[in-house]
Amino acid sequence: MVRIVFIADNLNIDITGLLAGLGLGGLAFALAAKDMVQNLFGSITVLLDRTFSVGDWIIVDGVEGAVERMGFRSTRIRTFYNFLVTMPNSRFITAKVDNMGERRYRRYKARFGLAYDTPPERIEAFCEALRELVRRHPYMRKDYFQVYLNDLGASWLEVLVYVFWEAPDWGTELRERHRFLLDCLRVARELGVEYAFPTQTLYLRNEDYQPPEAGDPPLSGAMQRGRDIARQVVEAGTGAAQ
């Protein structure tokens, strides 16, 4: 290369443009080679780590869908809006990939609101009935689930339902969730438990109304009364459990 430059200079040939072109071409080739190598390493990373396979439901860099094709340069993902997204494999070297298809269990968490006038005994029976539904359901995890009265909400008594589906695909999950929720409605109807709607109580004050004088016991007496009632409830519950 040095000899070519020396000869061209002696012949008074201006090779500045040629050298600039060669420099730009070499830079472009280097960048292209860099992308090619990164894509190749990305492909190798996916294959060796078994990050995902064709047909898996994945989420990567905000793109969610099913893997349709894997190549050495790029991976094609079919989104649930039927778009086809082509992603360079170099992204998989550092990107976080959520493989939803590899999940063994699919979580379902809900809060069932019951009417405030529901007796405690019916709430207990309702929660136990839901637990029994989980125990008998063929697609639900049996070793870990939670169904309890969880909170006193603004308009309802909140029952937490925390369960897991052992379903092979999303379609099966939807079908079995449909089945479980219908069973929950049937249980509530059989027990006479009413699901609550958001409600608000409005009080209209009469200006001519004179409130009666307070007849409640002193604070210390009220606290003692509260402790007595709590003790009676606990003892009654313990006796019922036995």
Sequence and secondary structure as in RCSB ss.txt:
>XXXX:A:sequence
MVRIVFIADNLNIDITGLLAGLGLGGLAFALAAKDMVQNLFGSITVLLDRTFSVGDWIIVDGVEGAVERMGFRST
RIRTFYNFLVTMPNSRFITAKVDNMGERRYRRYKARFGLAYDTPPERIEAFCEALRELVRRHPYMRKDYFQVYLN
DLGASWLEVLVYVFWEAPDWGTELRERHRFLLDCLRVARELGVEYAFPTQTLYLRNEDYQPPEAGDPPLSGAMQR
GRDIARQVVEAGTGAAQ
>XXXX:A:secstr
 HHHHHHHHHTT   HHHHHHHHHHHHHHHHHHHHHHHHHHHHHHHHHHT   TT EEEETTEEEEEEEE SSEE
EEEETTS EEEEEGGGGGTS EEEGGG S EEEEEEEEE TT  HHHHHHHHHHHHHHHHH TTB SSS EEEEE
EE SSSEEEEEEEEE  SSHHHHHHHHHHHHHHHHHHHHHHT  B           TT          HHHHHHH
HHHHHHHHHHHHHHHH 
